[in-house]
Amino acid sequence: MASEKQAMVVGIDDSEQSVYALEWTLDHFFTNFASNPPFKLVVVHAKPSAASAVGLVGPAAEVIPYVDSDLKRIAARVVEKAKQNCVTKLVNDAVVEVVEGDARNVLCEAVERHHASILVVGSHGYGAIKRAVLGSVSDYCAHHAHCTVMIVKKPKIKH
């Protein structure tokens, strides 16, 4: 009886760092293995809730349906691009999910749900202040995900 492959979860958003991390992962773990890659690929996009995006104060509540519509459109675009990247790199059996919530929690929960052995995230390369305010998804996952966490950094282009 063949043992089931371990899962590799890749977190994606609408950033170029995320696209790079997915392509890097496909190149290094999937494309060169033809029809038998070492992992089952699970690509996860965390869609923020509209309420968290606008905050639930006063008149802002009126814009929630419009914000939600935009977030759904962004999620659809992110997922479509990810699927296209997978197909381009000859990976046709990737599982692609959109889960509403904060990326930190969504990715750690996806690791648990899929019993993943590796979580891959891109690095936005925020400075210290922006990272302190926004919180780093990769830092959080490195400390809280119950698996190996690989942070893929896009090389800086030398001018």
DSSP file with accessible surface (Angstrom, degrees, kcal/mol):
  #  RESIDUE AA STRUCTURE BP1 BP2  ACC     N-H-->O    O-->H-N    N-H-->O    O-->H-N    TCO  KAPPA ALPHA  PHI   PSI    X-CA   Y-CA   Z-CA
    1    1 A M              0   0  234      0, 0.0     2,-0.2     0, 0.0     0, 0.0   0.000 360.0 360.0 360.0 126.2    0.0    0.0    0.0
    2    2 A A        -     0   0   96      1,-0.1     2,-0.2     3,-0.0     3,-0.0  -0.537 360.0-124.0 -74.8 134.1    1.5    3.4   -1.0
    3    3 A S        -     0   0  107     -2,-0.2     2,-0.1     1,-0.1    -1,-0.1  -0.534  31.3-103.2 -77.9 148.2    1.7    5.9    1.8
    4    4 A E        -     0   0  160     -2,-0.2    -1,-0.1     1,-0.1     2,-0.1  -0.416  40.3-106.5 -71.3 143.7    0.0    9.2    1.2
    5    5 A K        -     0   0   75     -2,-0.1    34,-0.1     1,-0.1     2,-0.1  -0.361  32.5-110.3 -68.4 147.9    2.2   12.1    0.3
    6    6 A Q  E     -a   39   0A 117     32,-0.5    34,-2.5     1,-0.1     2,-0.3  -0.469  37.1-115.3 -72.5 152.0    2.9   14.8    2.8
    7    7 A A  E     -ab  40 116A   2    108,-0.6   110,-2.4   107,-0.4   111,-1.1  -0.636  18.3-158.4 -92.9 147.4    1.3   18.1    2.1
    8    8 A M  E     -ab  41 118A   0     32,-2.9    34,-2.7    -2,-0.3     2,-0.5  -0.996  13.0-155.1-119.7 120.6    3.1   21.4    1.4
    9    9 A V  E     -ab  42 119A   0    109,-2.5   111,-3.2    -2,-0.5     2,-0.5  -0.848   6.2-166.2 -98.6 130.9    1.0   24.5    2.0
   10   10 A V  E     -ab  43 120A   0     32,-2.8    34,-2.8    -2,-0.5     2,-0.4  -0.978  11.8-145.2-117.2 121.3    1.9   27.7    0.1
   11   11 A G  E     -a   44   0A   8    109,-2.7   111,-0.4    -2,-0.5     2,-0.3  -0.704  22.8-174.2 -85.0 133.4    0.3   30.9    1.3
   12   12 A I  E     +a   45   0A  13     32,-2.8    34,-0.7    -2,-0.4     2,-0.2  -0.939  15.1 161.3-129.3 151.4   -0.5   33.4   -1.5
   13   13 A D        -     0   0   51     -2,-0.3    34,-0.1     2,-0.3     6,-0.0  -0.717  58.2 -77.3-142.4-160.6   -1.8   36.9   -1.7
   14   14 A D  S    S+     0   0  101     -2,-0.2     2,-0.2     4,-0.1    -2,-0.0   0.180  90.7 109.8 -95.7  23.4   -1.8   39.6   -4.4
   15   15 A S  S  > S-     0   0   17      1,-0.1     4,-1.8   107,-0.0    -2,-0.3  -0.603  74.9-126.3 -96.0 157.3    1.8   40.6   -3.9
   16   16 A E  H  > S+     0   0  123      1,-0.2     4,-2.6    -2,-0.2     5,-0.2   0.830 112.0  60.2 -68.2 -28.3    4.7   40.0   -6.3
   17   17 A Q  H  > S+     0   0   46      1,-0.2     4,-2.4     2,-0.2    -1,-0.2   0.902 104.7  49.1 -63.9 -37.9    6.6   38.3   -3.4
   18   18 A S  H  > S+     0   0    5      2,-0.2     4,-2.3     1,-0.2    -2,-0.2   0.914 110.5  49.0 -67.3 -44.3    3.8   35.8   -3.1
   19   19 A V  H  X S+     0   0   28     -4,-1.8     4,-2.7     1,-0.2     5,-0.2   0.935 112.2  49.6 -60.5 -44.2    3.9   35.0   -6.8
   20   20 A Y  H  X S+     0   0   60     -4,-2.6     4,-3.0     1,-0.2     5,-0.2   0.926 109.2  51.7 -61.1 -44.5    7.6   34.6   -6.6
   21   21 A A  H  X S+     0   0    0     -4,-2.4     4,-2.3     1,-0.2    -1,-0.2   0.907 111.6  46.9 -61.6 -41.6    7.4   32.3   -3.6
   22   22 A L  H  X S+     0   0    3     -4,-2.3     4,-2.7     2,-0.2    -1,-0.2   0.948 114.1  46.6 -65.2 -46.7    4.8   30.1   -5.4
   23   23 A E  H  X S+     0   0   63     -4,-2.7     4,-2.8     1,-0.2    -2,-0.2   0.917 112.3  50.8 -62.5 -41.2    6.9   29.9   -8.6
   24   24 A W  H  X S+     0   0   67     -4,-3.0     4,-2.4    -5,-0.2    -1,-0.2   0.924 111.7  48.0 -61.1 -43.8   10.1   29.2   -6.6
   25   25 A T  H  X S+     0   0    0     -4,-2.3     4,-2.5    -5,-0.2     5,-0.4   0.921 111.6  49.2 -64.0 -44.9    8.3   26.4   -4.8
   26   26 A L  H  X>S+     0   0    0     -4,-2.7     5,-2.8     1,-0.2     4,-1.9   0.939 113.1  47.9 -59.4 -46.1    7.0   24.9   -8.1
   27   27 A D  H  <>S+     0   0   63     -4,-2.8     5,-0.5     1,-0.2    -2,-0.2   0.892 119.8  36.9 -62.1 -40.9   10.4   25.1   -9.7
   28   28 A H  H  <5S+     0   0   95     -4,-2.4    -1,-0.2    -5,-0.2    -2,-0.2   0.734 131.1  22.1 -89.1 -22.8   12.2   23.4   -6.7
   29   29 A F  H  <5S+     0   0   46     -4,-2.5    10,-0.4    -5,-0.2    -3,-0.2   0.521 130.0  20.3-122.6  -9.7    9.7   20.8   -5.5
   30   30 A F  T ><5S+     0   0    3     -4,-1.9     3,-1.9    -5,-0.4    -3,-0.2   0.721 104.5  60.2-128.7 -53.7    7.3   20.0   -8.3
   31   31 A T  G > <S+     0   0   40     -5,-2.8     3,-1.2     1,-0.3    -4,-0.1   0.871 105.6  50.2 -56.8 -42.1    8.3   20.7  -12.0
   32   32 A N  G 3 <S+     0   0  134     -5,-0.5    -1,-0.3    -6,-0.3     3,-0.1   0.504 100.5  65.7 -77.8  -1.6   11.4   18.5  -12.0
   33   33 A F  G X  S-     0   0   95     -3,-1.9     3,-3.0     1,-0.3    -1,-0.3   0.218  84.8-158.3-104.6  14.6    9.5   15.5  -10.6
   34   34 A A  T <  S-     0   0   83     -3,-1.2    -1,-0.3     1,-0.3    -2,-0.0  -0.169  71.7 -10.8  46.5-119.5    7.3   15.1  -13.7
   35   35 A S  T 3  S+     0   0  118      1,-0.2    -1,-0.3    -3,-0.1    -4,-0.1   0.403 134.3  59.4 -92.8   5.0    4.2   13.2  -12.6
   36   36 A N    <   +     0   0  110     -3,-3.0    -1,-0.2    -6,-0.1    -2,-0.1  -0.437  64.6 174.3-133.1  66.1    5.5   12.2   -9.1
   37   37 A P        -     0   0   10      0, 0.0    -7,-0.1     0, 0.0    -8,-0.0  -0.298  40.0-119.6 -68.4 156.8    6.4   15.2   -7.0
   38   38 A P  S    S+     0   0   57      0, 0.0   -32,-0.5     0, 0.0     2,-0.3   0.654  90.6  42.8 -72.6 -15.2    7.4   14.5   -3.4
   39   39 A F  E    S-a    6   0A  29    -10,-0.4     2,-0.5   -34,-0.1   -32,-0.2  -0.897  77.8-119.4-129.0 159.9    4.5   16.5   -1.9
   40   40 A K  E     -a    7   0A  72    -34,-2.5   -32,-2.9    -2,-0.3     2,-0.5  -0.862  40.9-132.8 -90.8 127.4    0.8   17.2   -2.4
   41   41 A L  E     -a    8   0A   1     -2,-0.5    54,-2.6   -34,-0.2     2,-0.5  -0.738  26.1-179.7 -92.4 127.3    0.5   20.9   -3.1
   42   42 A V  E     -ac   9  95A   0    -34,-2.7   -32,-2.8    -2,-0.5     2,-0.5  -0.988   8.7-163.8-124.5 118.0   -2.1   23.0   -1.3
   43   43 A V  E     -ac  10  96A   0     52,-3.5    54,-2.9    -2,-0.5     2,-0.5  -0.909  10.4-168.6-104.8 125.7   -2.2   26.7   -2.2
   44   44 A V  E     -ac  11  97A   0    -34,-2.8   -32,-2.8    -2,-0.5     2,-0.5  -0.965  12.4-168.9-124.5 127.7   -4.1   28.9    0.3
   45   45 A H  E     -ac  12  98A   9     52,-2.7    54,-2.5    -2,-0.5     2,-0.7  -0.966  15.8-146.2-111.0 125.2   -5.3   32.5   -0.1
   46   46 A A  E     - c   0  99A  14    -34,-0.7    54,-0.2    -2,-0.5    57,-0.2  -0.830  12.1-157.8 -90.8 114.9   -6.5   34.2    3.1
   47   47 A K  E     - c   0 100A  12     52,-2.1    54,-2.4    -2,-0.7     3,-0.1  -0.848  17.1-129.8 -93.3 118.7   -9.3   36.6    2.1
   48   48 A P        -     0   0   53      0, 0.0     2,-0.2     0, 0.0    54,-0.1  -0.334  26.6-109.2 -62.1 149.6   -9.7   39.3    4.8
   49   49 A S     >  -     0   0   29      1,-0.1     4,-1.8    51,-0.0     5,-0.1  -0.549  21.3-124.5 -75.3 149.3  -13.3   39.8    6.0
   50   50 A A  H  > S+     0   0    6      1,-0.2     4,-1.9     2,-0.2     5,-0.3   0.901 111.2  56.7 -61.0 -38.7  -14.8   43.1    4.8
   51   51 A A  H  > S+     0   0   32      1,-0.2     4,-2.5     2,-0.2    -1,-0.2   0.917 108.6  45.4 -61.2 -41.9  -15.6   44.0    8.4
   52   52 A S  H  4 S+     0   0   82      1,-0.2    -1,-0.2     2,-0.2    -2,-0.2   0.842 110.2  56.1 -71.3 -29.2  -11.9   43.7    9.4
   53   53 A A  H  < S+     0   0   57     -4,-1.8    -1,-0.2     1,-0.2    -2,-0.2   0.852 123.1  22.9 -71.6 -34.0  -10.9   45.6    6.3
   54   54 A V  H  < S-     0   0   41     -4,-1.9     3,-0.3    -5,-0.1    -2,-0.2   0.642 104.6-124.2-105.6 -17.5  -13.0   48.7    7.1
   55   55 A G     <  -     0   0   28     -4,-2.5     2,-0.6    -5,-0.3    -3,-0.1   0.237  26.7 -97.3  77.8 145.4  -13.5   48.4   10.8
   56   56 A L  S    S+     0   0  123      4,-0.1     2,-0.5    -4,-0.0    -1,-0.1  -0.193  75.2 130.8 -95.8  45.6  -17.0   48.3   12.2
   57   57 A V    >   -     0   0  109     -2,-0.6     3,-1.7    -3,-0.3     4,-0.2  -0.861  68.1 -61.8-106.8 130.6  -17.4   51.9   13.2
   58   58 A G  G >  S+     0   0   58     -2,-0.5     3,-1.8     1,-0.3     4,-0.2   0.031 116.7   2.8  46.9-133.1  -20.3   54.2   12.3
   59   59 A P  G >  S+     0   0  103      0, 0.0     3,-1.7     0, 0.0     4,-0.4   0.654 112.9  82.9 -64.8 -15.2  -21.1   54.9    8.6
   60   60 A A  G X  S+     0   0   28     -3,-1.7     3,-1.7     1,-0.3     4,-0.5   0.822  76.5  72.3 -58.0 -29.3  -18.2   52.6    7.5
   61   61 A A  G X  S+     0   0   49     -3,-1.8     3,-1.1     1,-0.3    -1,-0.3   0.816  86.9  64.7 -57.2 -28.8  -20.6   49.7    7.9
   62   62 A E  G <  S+     0   0  151     -3,-1.7     4,-0.3     1,-0.2    -1,-0.3   0.761  98.9  52.1 -65.6 -27.4  -22.5   50.9    4.8
   63   63 A V  G X> S+     0   0   63     -3,-1.7     4,-2.5    -4,-0.4     3,-0.6   0.559  80.5  97.5 -87.1  -6.9  -19.5   50.2    2.5
   64   64 A I  H <> S+     0   0   39     -3,-1.1     4,-3.1    -4,-0.5     5,-0.3   0.893  80.5  51.9 -52.8 -46.3  -19.0   46.6    3.7
   65   65 A P  H 3> S+     0   0   85      0, 0.0     4,-2.0     0, 0.0    -1,-0.2   0.897 113.0  46.1 -59.7 -35.1  -20.9   45.0    0.7
   66   66 A Y  H <> S+     0   0  169     -3,-0.6     4,-2.1    -4,-0.3    -2,-0.2   0.915 113.7  47.5 -72.2 -41.9  -18.7   47.0   -1.7
   67   67 A V  H  X S+     0   0   31     -4,-2.5     4,-2.8     2,-0.2     5,-0.2   0.927 111.5  51.5 -63.8 -43.2  -15.5   46.1    0.1
   68   68 A D  H  X S+     0   0   35     -4,-3.1     4,-2.6    -5,-0.3    -2,-0.2   0.916 107.8  52.3 -60.7 -41.7  -16.5   42.5    0.3
   69   69 A S  H  X S+     0   0   54     -4,-2.0     4,-2.1    -5,-0.3    -1,-0.2   0.921 111.1  47.2 -60.3 -43.9  -17.2   42.5   -3.5
   70   70 A D  H  X S+     0   0   77     -4,-2.1     4,-2.7     2,-0.2    -2,-0.2   0.920 111.3  50.8 -62.7 -44.5  -13.7   43.9   -4.1
   71   71 A L  H  X S+     0   0   24     -4,-2.8     4,-2.6     1,-0.2    -2,-0.2   0.888 110.4  49.6 -63.5 -37.1  -12.1   41.4   -1.8
   72   72 A K  H  X S+     0   0  118     -4,-2.6     4,-2.5    -5,-0.2    -1,-0.2   0.902 110.9  49.9 -66.6 -39.3  -13.9   38.5   -3.6
   73   73 A R  H  X S+     0   0  138     -4,-2.1     4,-2.2     2,-0.2    -2,-0.2   0.924 112.2  47.4 -65.4 -43.6  -12.7   39.9   -6.9
   74   74 A I  H  X S+     0   0   46     -4,-2.7     4,-2.9     2,-0.2     5,-0.2   0.942 111.7  50.7 -61.7 -45.8   -9.1   40.1   -5.6
   75   75 A A  H  X S+     0   0    5     -4,-2.6     4,-2.7     1,-0.2     5,-0.2   0.920 109.9  50.1 -58.9 -43.4   -9.3   36.6   -4.2
   76   76 A A  H  X S+     0   0   61     -4,-2.5     4,-2.4     1,-0.2    -1,-0.2   0.912 112.7  47.1 -62.9 -40.4  -10.6   35.3   -7.6
   77   77 A R  H  X S+     0   0  144     -4,-2.2     4,-2.5     2,-0.2    -2,-0.2   0.925 112.7  48.7 -67.1 -43.9   -7.7   37.0   -9.4
   78   78 A V  H  X S+     0   0   11     -4,-2.9     4,-2.3     1,-0.2    -2,-0.2   0.937 114.5  45.5 -61.2 -46.1   -5.1   35.7   -7.0
   79   79 A V  H  X S+     0   0   15     -4,-2.7     4,-2.8    -5,-0.2     5,-0.2   0.910 111.9  51.4 -66.7 -41.2   -6.4   32.2   -7.2
   80   80 A E  H  X S+     0   0  105     -4,-2.4     4,-2.4    -5,-0.2    -1,-0.2   0.926 111.0  47.9 -62.6 -43.6   -6.7   32.3  -11.0
   81   81 A K  H  X S+     0   0  116     -4,-2.5     4,-2.5     2,-0.2    -1,-0.2   0.908 111.9  50.3 -64.0 -41.0   -3.1   33.5  -11.3
   82   82 A A  H  X S+     0   0    3     -4,-2.3     4,-2.3     2,-0.2    -2,-0.2   0.928 110.8  48.4 -63.5 -44.8   -1.9   30.7   -8.9
   83   83 A K  H  X S+     0   0   95     -4,-2.8     4,-2.6     1,-0.2    -1,-0.2   0.917 111.3  51.1 -61.2 -41.9   -3.7   28.0  -10.9
   84   84 A Q  H  X S+     0   0  104     -4,-2.4     4,-2.8     1,-0.2    -2,-0.2   0.915 108.8  50.9 -61.8 -43.2   -2.2   29.4  -14.1
   85   85 A N  H  X S+     0   0   22     -4,-2.5     4,-1.8     2,-0.2    -1,-0.2   0.907 110.7  49.6 -60.8 -41.2    1.3   29.3  -12.6
   86   86 A C  H  <>S+     0   0    3     -4,-2.3     5,-3.3     2,-0.2    -2,-0.2   0.949 112.7  45.7 -63.0 -47.3    0.7   25.7  -11.5
   87   87 A V  H ><5S+     0   0   72     -4,-2.6     3,-2.0     1,-0.2    -2,-0.2   0.921 110.0  54.5 -64.1 -41.4   -0.5   24.6  -14.9
   88   88 A T  H 3<5S+     0   0   96     -4,-2.8    -1,-0.2     1,-0.3    -2,-0.2   0.875 110.2  47.1 -58.7 -36.9    2.4   26.5  -16.7
   89   89 A K  T 3<5S-     0   0   47     -4,-1.8    -1,-0.3    -5,-0.2    -2,-0.2   0.192 123.0-108.3 -91.8  15.8    4.8   24.5  -14.5
   90   90 A L  T < 5S+     0   0  129     -3,-2.0     2,-0.7     1,-0.2    -3,-0.2   0.781  76.4 135.1  65.6  30.5    3.0   21.3  -15.3
   91   91 A V      < +     0   0    8     -5,-3.3     3,-0.3    -6,-0.2    -1,-0.2  -0.915  18.3 162.1-109.0 103.2    1.4   20.9  -11.8
   92   92 A N        +     0   0  126     -2,-0.7    -1,-0.1     1,-0.2    -5,-0.1   0.503  61.4  59.2-103.2  -4.6   -2.2   19.9  -12.5
   93   93 A D        +     0   0  113     -7,-0.1    -1,-0.2     2,-0.1   -52,-0.1   0.105  67.5 137.0-116.6  25.6   -3.3   18.5   -9.2
   94   94 A A        -     0   0   26     -3,-0.3     2,-0.5   -11,-0.1   -52,-0.2  -0.439  50.8-133.3 -69.4 142.1   -2.8   21.4   -6.8
   95   95 A V  E     -c   42   0A  57    -54,-2.6   -52,-3.5    -2,-0.1     2,-0.5  -0.866  23.3-165.0 -92.7 126.5   -5.5   22.0   -4.3
   96   96 A V  E     -c   43   0A  36     -2,-0.5     2,-0.3   -54,-0.2   -52,-0.2  -0.974   9.4-179.5-119.4 126.3   -6.4   25.8   -4.2
   97   97 A E  E     -c   44   0A  39    -54,-2.9   -52,-2.7    -2,-0.5     2,-0.5  -0.940  22.4-156.4-126.4 147.3   -8.4   27.2   -1.4
   98   98 A V  E     -c   45   0A  68     -2,-0.3     2,-0.4   -54,-0.2   -52,-0.2  -0.994  20.7-178.8-116.8 123.2   -9.7   30.6   -0.4
   99   99 A V  E     -c   46   0A  35    -54,-2.5   -52,-2.1    -2,-0.5     2,-0.3  -0.990  24.1-128.0-125.2 128.5  -10.3   30.9    3.3
  100  100 A E  E     +c   47   0A 113     -2,-0.4     2,-0.2   -54,-0.2   -54,-0.1  -0.570  65.2  60.7 -77.1 135.3  -11.7   34.0    5.0
  101  101 A G  S    S-     0   0   24    -54,-2.4     2,-0.2    -2,-0.3    -2,-0.1  -0.823  91.7 -31.9 144.1-179.5   -9.8   35.4    7.9
  102  102 A D     >  -     0   0   71     -2,-0.2     4,-2.9     1,-0.1     3,-0.4  -0.520  54.7-128.0 -70.0 133.9   -6.4   36.7    9.0
  103  103 A A  H  > S+     0   0   31      1,-0.2     4,-2.6    -2,-0.2     5,-0.3   0.845 105.3  58.4 -54.8 -37.9   -3.6   35.2    7.0
  104  104 A R  H  > S+     0   0   46      1,-0.2     4,-1.8     2,-0.2    -1,-0.2   0.949 114.6  35.3 -58.0 -51.1   -1.7   34.2   10.1
  105  105 A N  H  > S+     0   0   70     -3,-0.4     4,-2.8     2,-0.2     5,-0.2   0.904 115.6  55.3 -70.9 -42.7   -4.5   32.1   11.5
  106  106 A V  H  X S+     0   0    3     -4,-2.9     4,-2.2     1,-0.2    -2,-0.2   0.923 111.0  44.7 -57.7 -45.2   -5.7   30.8    8.1
  107  107 A L  H  X S+     0   0    8     -4,-2.6     4,-2.1    -5,-0.2    -1,-0.2   0.924 113.7  48.4 -69.6 -42.5   -2.2   29.5    7.2
  108  108 A C  H  X S+     0   0   19     -4,-1.8     4,-1.7    -5,-0.3    38,-0.3   0.904 113.4  48.6 -64.4 -38.0   -1.6   27.8   10.5
  109  109 A E  H  X S+     0   0  107     -4,-2.8     4,-3.0     2,-0.2    -1,-0.2   0.879 108.2  54.1 -68.8 -35.5   -5.1   26.2   10.4
  110  110 A A  H  X S+     0   0    0     -4,-2.2     4,-2.4    -5,-0.2     6,-0.3   0.901 105.0  54.6 -64.4 -38.1   -4.4   25.0    6.8
  111  111 A V  H  X>S+     0   0    3     -4,-2.1     5,-2.3     1,-0.2     4,-0.5   0.939 112.9  42.8 -58.0 -46.5   -1.2   23.3    8.1
  112  112 A E  H ><5S+     0   0   91     -4,-1.7     3,-1.0     3,-0.2    -2,-0.2   0.942 113.6  50.9 -65.0 -47.5   -3.3   21.5   10.7
  113  113 A R  H 3<5S+     0   0  113     -4,-3.0    -1,-0.2     1,-0.3    -2,-0.2   0.861 120.2  34.3 -61.6 -38.3   -6.2   20.6    8.3
  114  114 A H  H 3<5S-     0   0   30     -4,-2.4  -107,-0.4    -5,-0.2    -1,-0.3   0.375 103.4-125.8 -99.0   3.5   -3.9   19.2    5.7
  115  115 A H  T <<5 -     0   0  158     -3,-1.0  -108,-0.6    -4,-0.5    -3,-0.2   0.920  43.8-168.8  51.0  46.1   -1.3   17.7    8.1
  116  116 A A  E   < -b    7   0A   8     -5,-2.3  -108,-0.2    -6,-0.3    -1,-0.1  -0.344  29.0-162.1 -69.8 146.5    1.3   19.7    6.2
  117  117 A S  E    S+     0   0A  28   -110,-2.4    31,-1.6     1,-0.3     2,-0.4   0.606  79.8  33.0 -99.6 -16.4    5.0   19.0    6.8
  118  118 A I  E     -bd   8 148A  26   -111,-1.1  -109,-2.5    29,-0.2     2,-0.5  -0.998  60.8-163.8-140.8 137.3    6.1   22.3    5.2
  119  119 A L  E     -bd   9 149A   0     29,-2.5    31,-3.3    -2,-0.4     2,-0.5  -0.983  13.0-160.7-115.2 129.2    4.5   25.8    5.0
  120  120 A V  E     +bd  10 150A   0   -111,-3.2  -109,-2.7    -2,-0.5     2,-0.3  -0.946  15.3 168.8-113.0 128.1    5.9   28.2    2.4
  121  121 A V  E     - d   0 151A   6     29,-2.4    31,-2.8    -2,-0.5     2,-0.1  -0.969  29.2-123.4-132.6 152.3    5.3   31.9    2.6
  122  122 A G  E     - d   0 152A  15   -111,-0.4     2,-0.5    -2,-0.3    31,-0.2  -0.434  24.5-123.4 -83.3 166.8    6.8   34.9    0.7
  123  123 A S        -     0   0   21     29,-1.3    31,-0.4  -106,-0.2  -102,-0.0  -0.961  11.1-161.5-115.7 124.9    8.5   37.7    2.5
  124  124 A H        -     0   0   60     -2,-0.5    -1,-0.1    29,-0.1  -108,-0.1   0.665  31.1-134.7 -77.4 -16.1    7.3   41.3    2.0
  125  125 A G        +     0   0   61      1,-0.2     2,-0.1  -108,-0.0    -2,-0.0   0.873  36.8 178.2  66.2  35.0   10.5   42.7    3.2
  126  126 A Y        -     0   0   72      1,-0.1    -1,-0.2     2,-0.1     2,-0.0  -0.379  29.6-113.1 -65.5 151.5    8.8   45.3    5.4
  127  127 A G     >  -     0   0   49      1,-0.1     4,-2.5    -2,-0.1     5,-0.2  -0.250  38.9 -91.8 -74.0 173.7   10.9   47.6    7.5
  128  128 A A  H  > S+     0   0   69      1,-0.2     4,-2.2     2,-0.2     5,-0.1   0.875 123.1  47.3 -59.8 -40.4   10.8   47.3   11.3
  129  129 A I  H  > S+     0   0  143      2,-0.2     4,-2.3     1,-0.2     5,-0.2   0.961 113.7  45.2 -70.9 -48.8    8.1   49.9   11.8
  130  130 A K  H  > S+     0   0  116      1,-0.2     4,-3.2     2,-0.2     5,-0.4   0.914 114.5  50.3 -60.9 -39.5    5.7   48.6    9.2
  131  131 A R  H  X S+     0   0   94     -4,-2.5     4,-2.5     1,-0.2    -1,-0.2   0.910 109.4  51.5 -65.4 -38.3    6.3   45.1   10.4
  132  132 A A  H  < S+     0   0   83     -4,-2.2    -1,-0.2    -5,-0.2    -2,-0.2   0.898 116.9  39.8 -65.9 -37.5    5.6   46.2   14.0
  133  133 A V  H  < S+     0   0  116     -4,-2.3    -2,-0.2    -5,-0.1    -1,-0.2   0.948 127.6  30.6 -76.8 -49.8    2.3   47.8   13.0
  134  134 A L  H  < S-     0   0   83     -4,-3.2    -3,-0.2    -5,-0.2    -2,-0.2   0.766 103.8-130.6 -81.7 -27.6    1.1   45.2   10.5
  135  135 A G     <  -     0   0   24     -4,-2.5     2,-0.6    -5,-0.4    -3,-0.1   0.412  23.5 -96.1  78.9 134.1    2.6   42.2   12.1
  136  136 A S     >  -     0   0   18      1,-0.2     4,-2.4    -5,-0.1     5,-0.2  -0.769  23.2-158.9 -90.4 122.7    4.6   39.8    9.9
  137  137 A V  H  > S+     0   0   42     -2,-0.6     4,-2.9     2,-0.2     5,-0.2   0.924  96.3  50.6 -62.8 -42.4    2.7   36.8    8.7
  138  138 A S  H  > S+     0   0   13      1,-0.2     4,-2.6     2,-0.2    -1,-0.2   0.917 110.6  48.6 -66.1 -40.4    6.0   34.9    8.1
  139  139 A D  H  > S+     0   0   75      2,-0.2     4,-1.5     1,-0.2    -1,-0.2   0.944 113.3  47.6 -60.6 -47.7    7.2   35.7   11.7
  140  140 A Y  H  X S+     0   0   71     -4,-2.4     4,-1.9     1,-0.2     3,-0.4   0.945 114.0  46.1 -59.4 -48.9    3.9   34.6   13.1
  141  141 A C  H  X S+     0   0    0     -4,-2.9     4,-2.7     1,-0.2    -1,-0.2   0.892 107.1  58.1 -63.8 -38.7    3.8   31.4   11.1
  142  142 A A  H  < S+     0   0   50     -4,-2.6    -1,-0.2    -5,-0.2    -2,-0.2   0.857 115.8  36.8 -59.5 -32.2    7.4   30.6   11.9
  143  143 A H  H  < S+     0   0  149     -4,-1.5    -1,-0.2    -3,-0.4    -2,-0.2   0.729 129.0  29.1 -91.2 -24.4    6.6   30.6   15.6
  144  144 A H  H  < S+     0   0   96     -4,-1.9     2,-0.2    -5,-0.2    -3,-0.2   0.668  88.1  98.2-115.4 -22.5    3.1   29.1   15.5
  145  145 A A     <  -     0   0   12     -4,-2.7     2,-1.2    -5,-0.3     4,-0.1  -0.521  69.4-133.5 -71.4 139.3    2.8   26.7   12.6
  146  146 A H  S    S+     0   0  145    -38,-0.3     2,-0.3    -2,-0.2    -1,-0.1  -0.374  81.1  50.6 -90.1  54.3    3.3   23.0   13.6
  147  147 A C  S    S-     0   0   31     -2,-1.2     2,-0.2    -5,-0.1   -29,-0.2  -0.958 103.3 -59.1-166.0 177.9    5.6   22.2   10.8
  148  148 A T  E     -d  118   0A  95    -31,-1.6   -29,-2.5    -2,-0.3     2,-0.5  -0.508  50.1-150.8 -67.6 136.7    8.7   23.5    9.0
  149  149 A V  E     -d  119   0A  34    -31,-0.2     2,-0.5    -2,-0.2   -29,-0.2  -0.967   7.8-164.3-116.4 124.4    8.2   27.0    7.7
  150  150 A M  E     -d  120   0A  43    -31,-3.3   -29,-2.4    -2,-0.5     2,-0.7  -0.946   3.6-159.8-109.7 121.0   10.1   28.1    4.6
  151  151 A I  E     -d  121   0A  63     -2,-0.5     2,-0.6   -31,-0.2   -29,-0.2  -0.905   9.0-155.7-102.7 114.3   10.2   31.9    3.9
  152  152 A V  E     -d  122   0A   8    -31,-2.8   -29,-1.3    -2,-0.7     2,-0.5  -0.814   7.6-159.7 -94.8 120.0   11.0   32.6    0.3
  153  153 A K        -     0   0  149     -2,-0.6   -29,-0.1   -31,-0.2   -31,-0.0  -0.854  17.2-127.5-102.3 134.5   12.6   36.0   -0.3
  154  154 A K        -     0   0   79     -2,-0.5     3,-0.1   -31,-0.4  -137,-0.1  -0.636  37.8-109.2 -75.9 128.4   12.6   37.6   -3.7
  155  155 A P        -     0   0   82      0, 0.0     2,-0.3     0, 0.0    -1,-0.1  -0.312  30.7-113.8 -60.5 140.9   16.2   38.6   -4.5
  156  156 A K        -     0   0  180      1,-0.1     2,-0.5    -3,-0.0    -3,-0.0  -0.575  28.9-124.3 -73.2 138.1   16.9   42.3   -4.5
  157  157 A I        -     0   0  131     -2,-0.3     2,-0.4    -3,-0.1    -1,-0.1  -0.733  20.7-134.8 -87.0 125.3   17.7   43.6   -7.9
  158  158 A K              0   0  185     -2,-0.5    -1,-0.0     1,-0.0     0, 0.0  -0.648 360.0 360.0 -80.6 129.7   21.0   45.3   -8.0
  159  159 A H              0   0  229     -2,-0.4    -1,-0.0     0, 0.0     0, 0.0  -0.649 360.0 360.0 -93.4 360.0   20.9   48.6   -9.9
